[in-house]
Amino acid sequence: RYHKLVRPFLSDPHAFVKDALAPLRIPTHPLTMLRFGLLGLRSAVGLGKRFEGERAKALLAGCAAHSVLPLSKSFTGALGLVFLVTAHIETWPVVRGGSQALADALVAHLRELGGTLETGRMVERAEDLPDAKLYLFDTSPDQVARIAGPALPLGYLRRLGRYRYGPGVFKLDWALDGPVPWRDPRCVTASTVHVGGTMGEVAAAEAAMWRGEHPERPFVLMVQQADLDPSRAPEGKRTGYAYCHVPAGSEVDLTDVVERQVERFAPGFRDRILARHVSHTRDMHAHNPNYVGGAVTGGVADAFQLFTRPVARWNPYSTPNPRVFMCSAATPPGGGVHGMCGFYAAEGALRRLARVSQAAPLR
């Protein structure tokens, strides 16, 4: 039954993923996307009823839980399907040398094209920005309102103010004295491990979190980079990190809870910990101001905000000011290391650029 569910999307998987991550438009393969839409409208729990075995249900639950929504909600089945299909294409990779290497590669390409990058400057208001033909904000909606507010209509600012950011995360980074001693040896070679148990357990944990609780057995996303990228740790050692979803702004220390959940599936894990770094929601927000309340996904991606982020507009990347665009995870398709928010924002910005004659202050 699992193969029957996934196989139709693997005939042209790259086109499927491209359509799935695009804003609303006519898809490349309409019939495939119609099938995806009919299945994806369902909740992950509902979609999981297609399976008889707990393993397939748990696999779907872990993928769908990346939505940071209760798994009983509509559209969680869609995200679960997208994650399942991408795993069949290229697996889930990690960047050799760390995520900074990806940022460095993008900056290097920008400079090859004649662009410049300026860091170390906090932009608090429009006057802090140089004159330009267009402005693209890779920021949260509240920062757009604060910085570009005088250049935007009051009605649009009110709509930005109603944007929902959703839950945050509690994150742990570890230095380990060796590989994670997973009970299932297949987990040793996985870049990402969904630590949560059965679909029922994962669904219960996410539902409790949405009620403002901190479950004793949270859904934990664990990444073990050093097994795939030896540059991350000295010979014989390992690194890894994990996080769980928590209510926005949570200050609860869940170190023991998270490590006990990992230990449940990897007996002896705690004995491997050499050092740890703890990040609460406030630390995540301080690290990246886009993570409002610790929300790393850029905002709630439910049925009401999945296609209308940050507000309902024909071109969600544009604003009422023809020179201001948004390109952060607060635009479709939302959070993730895919670059599609910026890609589609750039498409609209380049079309507009042809009609802008000269640079000017933001106003």
GUBAMI-398455 format. One record per residue: z, x negated, y negated of N, C-alpha, C in turn. Coordinates in pm, whole numbers, padded with zeros to 5 digits, always signed. Each point is the difference from the previous one (the first is absolute). Layout:
// residues N
ZXYZXYZXY;...
END
This chain:
// residues 363
+00000-00082+00121+00000+00082-00121+00000-00085-00126;+00064-00116+00008-00001-00091-00115-00142-00047-00028;-00071-00040+00103-00138-00046-00018-00088+00112-00055;+00022+00120+00046-00078+00114-00048+00025+00023-00149;+00121-00026-00046+00034+00017-00142-00065-00107-00086;+00005-00126+00043-00039-00112-00084-00148-00036+00013;-00058+00015+00118-00136-00049+00026-00105+00049-00100;+00000+00127-00043-00105+00045-00093-00004-00077-00132;+00111-00060-00039+00005-00072-00127-00037-00147+00015;-00028-00042+00124-00030-00141+00025-00149-00028+00015;-00085+00103-00012-00144-00024+00010-00050-00080-00120;+00057+00025-00117-00030-00078-00121+00131-00012-00078;+00093-00079+00051+00136+00000-00055+00009-00047-00144;-00083-00096-00039+00007-00050-00138-00042+00109-00099;-00103+00077+00036-00041+00111-00086+00108+00107-00006;+00066+00023+00115+00108+00099+00002+00114-00041-00093;+00042-00125+00010+00110-00047-00085-00041+00005-00147;-00125-00037-00029-00047+00006-00139+00007+00142-00054;-00043+00097+00081+00007+00140-00043+00145+00047-00013;+00084-00041+00095+00139+00045+00001+00077-00053-00121;-00038-00117-00050+00071-00060-00113-00067+00029-00134;-00102+00083+00000-00072+00030-00124+00058+00123-00068;-00018+00013-00131+00037+00125-00067-00090+00112+00049;+00032+00123-00038-00078+00114+00046-00147-00014-00040;-00087+00008+00101-00144-00013-00023-00071+00039+00129;-00134+00003-00001-00076+00027+00122+00007-00124+00089;+00053+00011+00122+00018-00118+00086-00130-00050+00061;+00005-00124+00048-00116-00060+00066-00034+00073+00130;+00103+00037+00075-00016+00072+00126+00075+00133-00009;-00063+00104-00052+00069+00127-00025+00064+00061+00125;-00068-00004+00115+00054+00064+00119+00124-00074+00050;-00004-00133-00006+00117-00078+00041+00118+00030-00092;-00026+00007-00130+00108+00026-00094+00049+00144+00009;-00088+00092+00039+00044+00138+00023+00099+00003+00116;-00032-00071+00106+00091-00008+00115+00132-00063-00043;-00010-00108-00078+00121-00068-00048+00083+00094-00087;-00067+00075-00088+00073+00090-00088+00072+00110+00076;-00066+00057+00101+00063+00106+00077+00121-00051+00078;-00012-00121+00052+00114-00059+00071+00108-00046-00097;-00044-00065-00109+00093-00059-00095+00079+00100-00080;-00050+00123-00012+00077+00103-00070+00132+00028+00069;+00007-00030+00127+00120+00029+00077+00109-00103-00029;+00120+00037+00032+00109-00096-00009-00009-00097+00117;+00066-00114-00013+00001-00096+00111+00068+00060+00122;+00105+00078-00023+00069+00065+00112-00094+00097+00070;-00074+00078-00079-00095+00094+00059-00112-00070+00074;-00053-00108-00059-00107-00074+00065+00050-00066+00127;+00126-00041+00000+00057-00064+00117+00012+00091+00120;-00006+00130-00022+00009+00094+00111-00123-00005+00091;-00105-00069-00047-00117-00019+00086+00032-00091+00117;+00104-00081-00013+00034-00098+00103+00112+00052+00090;-00005-00039+00125+00107+00035+00093+00106-00109+00006;-00043-00125-00011+00093-00112+00013+00068-00036-00131;+00121-00053+00010+00076-00039-00119-00056-00125-00066;-00066-00087+00076-00050-00125-00059-00108+00028-00103;-00095+00087+00033-00106+00032-00096+00057+00070-00122;+00096+00089+00020+00064+00068-00112+00071-00099-00091;+00070-00095+00062+00073-00100-00079-00096-00089-00078;-00114-00035+00061-00101-00081-00069-00050+00073-00124;-00032+00127+00014-00046+00080-00114+00109+00013-00105;+00123+00020+00043+00112+00016-00094+00018-00124-00086;-00005-00118+00063+00017-00123-00076-00109-00018-00104;-00124+00033+00037-00110-00011-00095+00015+00101-00113;+00034+00123+00034+00012+00106-00100+00118-00023-00093;+00103-00069+00047+00118-00023-00084-00028-00092-00117;-00115-00069+00000-00039-00078-00117-00025+00092-00121;-00015+00128+00024-00020+00095-00110+00126+00018-00082;+00116-00040+00055+00131+00020-00064+00021+00149-00030;-00040+00083+00093+00018+00145-00010+00067+00051+00128;+00065+00115-00007+00046+00062+00125-00120+00024+00092;+00014-00035+00126-00115+00010+00091-00036+00144+00034;+00077+00095-00051-00033+00141+00016-00092+00050-00111;-00031-00086-00098-00082+00038-00115-00149-00010+00032;-00078+00090-00059-00146-00008+00013-00051-00133-00054;-00110-00045+00054-00071-00123-00039+00063-00127+00059;+00122+00008+00057+00054-00121+00063-00081-00036+00124;-00063+00099+00061-00088-00029+00112-00120-00082-00043;-00050+00024-00122-00116-00074-00050+00032-00148-00014;+00114-00032-00061+00033-00141-00018+00025-00067+00134;+00063+00072+00092+00019-00056+00132-00132-00034+00067;-00099+00086-00014-00133-00025+00058-00066-00122-00063;+00007-00012-00132-00062-00114-00068+00060-00130+00051;+00131-00005+00013+00065-00123+00047-00038-00029+00145;-00009+00103+00082-00040-00021+00139-00140-00059+00009;-00092+00056-00077-00139-00046+00004-00012-00144-00049;+00068-00034-00109-00009-00137-00052+00053-00101+00102;+00099+00039+00078+00052-00092+00102-00104-00028+00107;-00092+00093+00022-00105-00021+00101-00116-00082-00055;-00008-00016-00132-00111-00075-00060+00029-00149-00001;+00106-00039-00068+00028-00143-00020+00144-00038+00031;+00077+00090+00055+00146-00012+00009+00058-00002-00141;+00130-00022-00013+00064-00003-00132+00034-00145-00033;-00078-00065-00085+00017-00144-00024+00110-00030-00102;+00038-00126-00005+00083-00053-00108-00080-00110-00068;+00031-00027-00125-00073-00101-00077+00056-00138+00032;-00086-00091+00043+00044-00135+00029+00050-00066-00129;+00123-00048+00002+00059-00062-00118+00081+00096-00085;+00003+00128+00038+00077+00099-00075-00087+00084-00091;+00054+00111-00045-00077+00092-00085-00044-00064-00130;+00074-00103-00045-00040-00070-00122-00139-00061+00015;-00035-00039+00123-00132-00058+00024-00110+00101-00029;+00025+00127+00029-00099+00103-00031-00015+00016-00151;+00113+00003-00071-00005+00009-00146-00072-00121-00060;+00030-00118+00055-00065-00122-00051-00152+00005+00020;-00043+00054+00114-00144+00009+00027-00068+00096-00098;+00066+00110-00030-00057+00096-00096-00008-00061-00140;+00104-00073-00039+00000-00064-00132-00109-00107-00007;-00016-00076+00108-00103-00103+00003-00139+00062-00017;-00023+00113+00064-00129+00067-00014-00019+00052-00143;+00106+00053-00058-00007+00046-00139-00041-00114-00092;+00059-00117+00020-00031-00115-00086-00142-00049+00023;-00047+00009+00124-00140-00037+00027-00096+00089-00078;+00041+00123-00024-00084+00095-00074+00019-00012-00151;+00084-00096-00042+00021-00020-00143+00120+00073-00056;+00079+00063+00084+00118+00072-00046+00119-00092-00021;+00100+00047-00070+00123-00075-00021+00118+00088+00040;+00108-00065+00037+00123+00070+00039+00116-00055-00080;+00075+00087-00062+00117-00042-00077+00123+00064+00062;+00097-00083+00036+00125+00050+00059+00118-00042-00088;+00116+00052+00034+00121-00039-00073+00017+00072-00133;-00076+00105-00023+00013+00079-00124+00034+00144+00034;+00111+00048-00051+00037+00139+00021-00069+00088-00104;-00072+00098+00047-00069+00094-00090+00085+00126-00009;+00052+00027-00119+00087+00114-00021-00065+00112-00081;-00102-00035-00077-00064+00099-00087-00145-00041-00023;-00077+00090-00058-00143-00025-00019-00026-00122-00085;+00088-00026-00097-00019-00114-00089+00009-00133+00072;+00057-00002+00121+00009-00124+00077-00131-00035+00069;-00096+00090-00002-00128-00021+00068-00105-00053-00096;-00090-00084+00049-00110-00048-00086-00104+00110-00021;-00086-00019-00097-00112+00092-00019-00090-00006+00124;-00052+00112+00041-00087+00004+00119-00088+00124-00006;-00108-00004+00078-00085+00118+00010+00066+00107+00086;+00061-00044+00111+00067+00092+00092+00133-00059+00043;+00091+00087+00042+00130-00042+00051+00022+00066+00137;+00028-00082+00101+00031+00051+00133+00147-00030+00030;+00076+00103+00029+00144-00013+00023+00029+00001+00150;+00039-00116+00051+00046-00009+00139+00152+00017-00002;+00044+00113-00050+00142+00026-00022+00036+00140+00048;+00128+00029+00001+00048+00134+00030-00029+00093-00117;-00007+00130+00023-00027+00094-00109+00098-00009-00115;+00128-00028+00029+00097-00007-00110-00029-00117-00093;-00054-00110+00055-00036-00113-00086-00124+00031-00083;-00095+00073+00058-00117+00042-00078+00045+00085-00118;+00091+00093+00025+00048+00087-00107+00073-00079-00107;+00078-00099+00042+00077-00078-00097-00089-00090-00084;-00097-00064+00063-00083-00098-00071-00115+00066-00075;-00070+00089+00067-00119+00061-00059+00027+00139-00056;+00126+00042-00002+00034+00134-00044-00061+00043-00132;+00007-00084-00105-00058+00040-00129-00151+00025+00005;-00066-00052+00104-00146+00016+00011-00040+00112+00096;+00099+00077+00049-00027+00105+00098+00054+00134-00049;-00065+00111+00036+00045+00132-00043+00137+00035+00057;+00076+00080-00073+00134+00037+00043-00003+00076+00133;-00099+00087+00018-00009+00075+00124-00018-00090+00122;-00082-00103-00013-00021-00095+00109+00129-00077+00028;+00072-00038-00105+00126-00073+00017+00103+00087+00073;+00002+00129-00030+00092+00089+00071-00033+00003+00149;-00127+00004+00032-00041+00002+00140+00036-00131+00070;-00017-00111-00069+00044-00128+00058+00150+00002+00025;+00075+00064-00090+00145+00006+00015+00045+00081+00121;-00089+00083+00053+00035+00079+00119-00039-00070+00130;-00051-00121-00011-00041-00075+00120+00122-00028+00087;-00016+00016+00132+00111-00020+00094-00018-00134+00073;+00102-00085-00010-00009-00133+00060+00049-00003+00144;+00096+00083+00034+00043+00009+00138+00105-00102+00040;+00026-00010+00131+00106-00088+00051-00029-00148-00025;+00107-00079+00011-00011-00145-00012+00013-00066+00135;+00018-00132-00001+00019-00074+00124+00119-00095-00013;+00063-00026+00113+00101-00104+00014-00063-00107+00088;-00005-00125-00048-00078-00105+00068+00088-00120+00034;-00027-00056+00116+00065-00123+00046-00106-00104+00033;+00021-00123-00047-00083-00115+00040+00088-00093+00081;-00054-00051+00111+00079-00085+00088-00065-00136+00024;+00085-00101+00014-00036-00127+00062+00062+00004+00139;-00081-00024+00103+00045+00018+00138-00007-00130+00078;+00087-00010+00099+00009-00121+00083-00098+00004+00117;-00094+00091-00003-00098+00012+00106-00064+00137-00004;-00089+00029+00093-00068+00130+00001+00100+00114+00018;-00036+00116-00049+00081+00120+00022-00002+00032+00150;+00117+00013+00064+00004+00021+00146-00025+00145+00040;-00120+00047-00026-00033+00139+00031+00015+00028+00149;+00053+00116+00031+00010+00041+00140-00140+00018+00061;-00092+00052-00079-00140+00014+00043-00076-00123-00048;-00045-00088+00089-00065-00125-00041-00127+00020-00082;-00062+00117+00008-00121+00024-00079+00029+00002-00149;+00123+00029-00036+00037+00002-00142+00002-00140-00061;+00014-00102+00085+00010-00137-00050-00127-00040-00075;-00115+00046+00044-00127-00040-00060-00049+00098-00107;+00079+00101-00031-00041+00099-00100+00038-00048-00140;-00090+00018-00096+00034-00037-00138+00098+00098-00062;-00014+00128+00036+00087+00105-00051+00057+00079+00117;+00129+00025-00004+00066+00078+00105+00069+00119-00065;-00030+00119+00049+00068+00121-00046+00125+00019+00085;+00115-00015-00060+00127+00007+00072+00063+00135-00030;-00007+00091+00098+00052+00133-00030+00028+00085+00122;-00051-00039+00117+00022+00081+00119-00106+00107+00016;+00042+00118+00042-00093+00109+00027-00047+00067-00129;-00103+00084+00013-00045+00076-00117+00113+00085-00055;+00080+00059+00088+00112+00081-00046+00098-00080-00083;+00027-00124+00042+00094-00085-00074-00058-00040-00135;-00127-00038-00002-00063-00040-00126-00004+00118-00097;-00040+00117+00050-00007+00119-00085+00138+00037-00053;+00102-00010+00084+00136+00034-00044+00049-00097-00107;-00031-00129+00016+00043-00100-00098-00065+00023-00135;-00131+00026-00002-00069+00021-00127+00043+00131-00066;+00024+00103+00080+00047+00127-00056+00139-00016-00062;+00088-00075+00067+00134-00023-00054-00007-00077-00130;-00087-00100-00007-00015-00078-00123-00044+00090-00115;-00090+00093+00026-00046+00091-00105+00110+00097-00043;+00100+00020+00084+00116+00082-00039+00102-00080-00079;-00031-00127-00028+00092-00084-00074+00098-00075+00086;-00023-00002+00131+00091-00067+00093-00052-00139+00037;+00089-00077+00065-00035-00133+00051+00025+00003+00151;-00102+00031+00081+00021+00017+00144+00048-00127+00068;+00078+00018+00104+00053-00113+00076-00108-00070+00081;-00106+00072+00031-00113-00059+00071-00126+00024-00083;-00021-00080-00104-00115+00021-00089-00130-00044+00065;-00110+00047-00056-00131-00053+00038-00017-00133-00074;-00021-00108+00074-00008-00134-00056-00140-00057+00023;-00061-00048-00108-00128-00070+00010+00029-00149-00002;-00035-00069+00107+00032-00142+00012-00128-00082+00010;-00005-00106-00077-00116-00090-00001+00046-00139+00041;-00068-00059+00097+00034-00134+00048-00122-00089-00019;-00002-00067-00117-00119-00074-00040-00016-00132+00073;+00110-00069+00026-00008-00139+00046-00063-00013+00137;+00003+00105+00081-00063-00007+00131-00152-00008-00012;-00054+00054-00109-00144-00004-00024-00040-00108-00099;+00094-00041-00084-00026-00099-00105+00111-00105+00003;-00018-00108+00078+00105-00101+00015+00043-00066-00130;-00080+00012-00107+00038-00062-00127+00120+00069-00063;+00039+00115+00051+00111+00075-00060+00137-00058+00034;+00010-00082+00104+00132-00048+00044-00013-00136+00067;+00111-00079+00001-00002-00128+00072-00025+00021+00149;-00043-00104+00067-00030+00009+00142+00121+00052+00077;-00023+00099+00084+00106+00058+00080+00078+00111-00068;-00017+00013-00130+00071+00104-00076-00095+00115-00031;+00054+00106-00055-00080+00116-00035+00050+00062-00131;-00086+00077-00063+00039+00083-00114-00039+00144+00031;+00056+00091-00075-00035+00140+00017+00067+00084-00107;-00050+00120-00016+00067+00092-00091-00011+00141+00054;+00087+00085-00049-00002+00140+00040+00053+00084-00114;-00044+00125-00002+00056+00092-00098+00007+00140+00059;+00086+00080-00059+00009+00141+00036-00006+00083-00127;-00037+00125+00014-00010+00090-00115+00139+00054-00035;+00028+00006-00128+00130+00049-00049-00024+00092-00119;+00098+00084-00034-00015+00083-00120-00023-00087-00123;-00078+00050-00094-00032-00076-00122+00127-00046-00069;+00002-00129-00038+00113-00055-00072+00122-00027+00085;-00011+00008+00132+00115-00020+00089+00063-00138-00021;+00133-00003+00001+00075-00125-00012+00073-00034+00129;-00025+00074+00106+00070-00019+00126-00052-00124+00072;+00092-00087+00045-00039-00119+00075-00019+00038+00147;-00122-00008+00047-00034+00040+00136-00028-00118+00091;+00050-00118-00037-00025-00119+00081+00041+00021+00144;+00123+00046+00021+00050+00019+00136-00080+00108+00074;-00034+00107-00070-00074+00111+00061-00138-00046+00046;-00071-00072-00087-00135-00045+00035+00004-00101+00114;+00092-00095-00007+00006-00103+00104+00045+00058+00133;+00086+00100-00001+00037+00067+00125-00119+00074+00060;-00083+00059-00086-00118+00071+00051-00099-00098+00064;-00018-00118-00060-00087-00101+00060+00062-00051+00130;+00130-00025-00002+00071-00049+00118-00014+00097+00117;-00009+00125-00029-00015+00103+00103-00123-00025+00086;-00107-00051-00061-00125-00026+00073-00023-00149+00024;+00085-00083-00059-00012-00146+00017+00141-00057+00017;+00060+00017+00118+00137-00048+00022+00011-00150-00026;+00100-00039-00078+00018-00139-00037-00064-00037-00132;-00061+00097-00066-00068-00027-00128+00096-00059-00103;+00118+00057-00011+00093-00046-00103+00041-00145+00020;+00001-00045+00125+00034-00140+00027-00107-00095-00051;-00119+00050-00027-00110-00085-00048-00002-00013-00153;+00081+00078-00070-00005+00001-00146+00069-00123-00058;-00077-00082-00071+00055-00117-00069+00041+00034-00143;-00079+00084-00066+00028+00040-00138-00074+00130-00027;+00049+00072-00100-00066+00126-00037+00002+00017-00151;-00097+00074-00050-00005+00038-00141-00008+00152-00006;+00089+00059-00079+00011+00146-00007-00060+00050-00131;-00083+00103+00008-00060+00061-00120+00028+00150+00000;+00078+00044-00099+00025+00143-00021-00115+00059-00083;+00005+00130-00022-00105+00065-00079-00008-00059-00140;+00116-00032-00059-00002-00057-00136-00066-00137-00001;+00017-00076+00110-00063-00131+00009-00151+00014+00013;-00043+00100+00076-00144+00023+00015-00062+00038-00133;+00070+00084-00078-00051+00041-00131-00001-00118-00097;+00103-00085+00008+00003-00118-00087-00112-00097+00036;-00030-00010+00128-00106-00089+00047-00137+00049-00046;-00019+00132+00002-00127+00060-00041+00030+00131-00072;-00019+00007-00132+00030+00123-00074-00079+00122+00048;-00105-00021+00078-00072+00115+00057+00081+00071+00107;+00099-00069+00058+00081+00058+00108+00114+00081-00059;-00030+00108-00064+00101+00083-00067+00095+00058+00105;+00129-00026-00016+00098+00047+00098-00010-00070+00133;-00076-00111+00004-00020-00073+00125-00117+00051+00082;-00081+00091-00058-00114+00060+00072-00117-00097+00002;-00028-00060+00116-00104-00102+00010-00139+00058+00020;-00010+00131+00024-00130+00061+00026-00066+00054-00125;+00066-00011-00114-00061+00045-00125+00015+00147-00029;+00069+00075+00086+00021+00142-00026-00021+00086+00122;+00058+00118-00002-00009+00093+00112-00147+00034+00029;-00036-00003+00129-00139+00028+00040-00005+00125+00086;+00062+00108-00049-00002+00125+00075-00122+00083-00039;-00007+00123+00051-00117+00084-00024-00023+00028-00148;+00107-00004-00080-00011+00032-00142-00040-00121-00085;+00025-00120+00052-00022-00118-00084-00092-00102+00064;-00053+00030+00119-00085-00097+00068-00131-00020-00074;-00062+00108-00046-00129-00008-00067+00010+00019-00151;+00118+00031-00049+00016+00027-00143+00088-00104-00067;+00010-00116+00059+00081-00106-00060-00083-00076-00102;+00053-00033-00118+00132+00040-00049+00004+00142-00055;-00117+00054-00040-00010+00141-00043-00133+00053+00053;-00017+00130-00003-00125+00060+00048-00110-00020-00104;-00098-00084+00035-00118-00025-00084-00120-00022+00092;-00120+00034-00050-00120-00024+00080-00012-00147+00037;+00025-00087-00097+00008-00144+00026+00146-00040-00017;+00075-00014+00110+00144-00024-00011+00036-00135-00060;-00096-00091-00011+00026-00133-00056-00013+00000-00152;-00065+00100-00054-00021+00008-00144+00118+00070-00066;+00006-00006-00131+00099+00072-00080-00075+00071-00113;+00067+00084-00077-00068+00063-00114-00050-00099-00104;+00057-00120+00000-00050-00106-00088-00113-00072+00074;-00122+00003-00050-00114-00056+00074+00008-00150+00023;+00097-00067-00064+00011-00145+00016+00118-00039+00089;+00070+00098+00055+00119-00027+00082-00021+00053+00142;+00020-00088+00098-00011+00036+00141+00127-00042+00073;+00023+00064+00115+00109-00041+00089-00059-00048+00131;+00060-00104+00059-00054-00056+00124+00111-00040+00097;+00120+00053-00018+00112-00036+00086+00007+00091+00122;+00104-00018+00081+00020+00085+00118+00036+00142-00037;+00018+00027-00129+00021+00138-00046-00131+00075-00013;-00111-00061+00043-00131+00066+00005-00045+00004+00146;-00100+00083+00035-00049+00005+00138-00059-00134+00044;+00018-00042+00125+00065+00075+00108+00149-00027+00015;+00064-00062-00098+00143-00027+00009+00030-00141+00044;+00125-00022+00041+00048-00134+00032-00066-00062+00122;+00001-00132+00007-00056-00073+00113-00079-00121-00046;-00018-00095+00090-00076-00122-00034-00146+00026+00034;-00064+00080-00083-00141+00035+00023-00086-00021-00124;+00060-00003-00117-00075-00026-00123-00087+00115-00047;+00007+00115+00067-00091+00109-00032+00033+00069-00132;+00127+00000-00040+00034+00059-00130-00073-00075-00111;+00007-00132+00004-00069-00081-00100-00151+00008+00012;-00050+00008+00123-00145+00007+00021-00060+00124-00065;+00060+00115+00027-00056+00124-00055+00027+00014-00149;+00113-00054-00047+00025-00001-00144-00104-00087-00070;-00033-00114+00061-00099-00091-00060-00138+00065-00006;-00035+00078+00102-00129+00070-00004-00012+00087-00124;+00104+00079-00026-00002+00087-00117+00005-00078-00129;+00081-00107-00001+00014-00081-00122-00132-00069-00035;-00072-00049+00100-00127-00068-00027-00105+00097-00055;+00002+00122+00050-00093+00099-00056+00033+00028-00147;+00128+00007-00030+00043+00024-00138-00028-00120-00089;+00014-00119+00056-00017-00122-00078-00137-00007-00066;-00100+00053+00068-00136-00004-00055-00013+00080-00129;+00098+00088-00026-00007+00084-00119+00098-00043-00109;+00070-00113+00023+00096-00049-00099-00061-00120-00071;-00011+00006-00130-00073-00104-00074+00082-00124-00028;+00128+00016-00033+00079-00118-00039+00147+00020+00034;+00071-00113+00006+00143+00003+00028+00076+00055-00120;+00113+00062+00030+00083+00057-00106+00143+00011+00051;+00098+00016-00089+00138+00019+00044+00014+00130+00080;+00104+00007+00081+00027+00122+00076+00064+00102-00092;-00071+00107-00027+00056+00107-00084-00085+00126+00018;
END
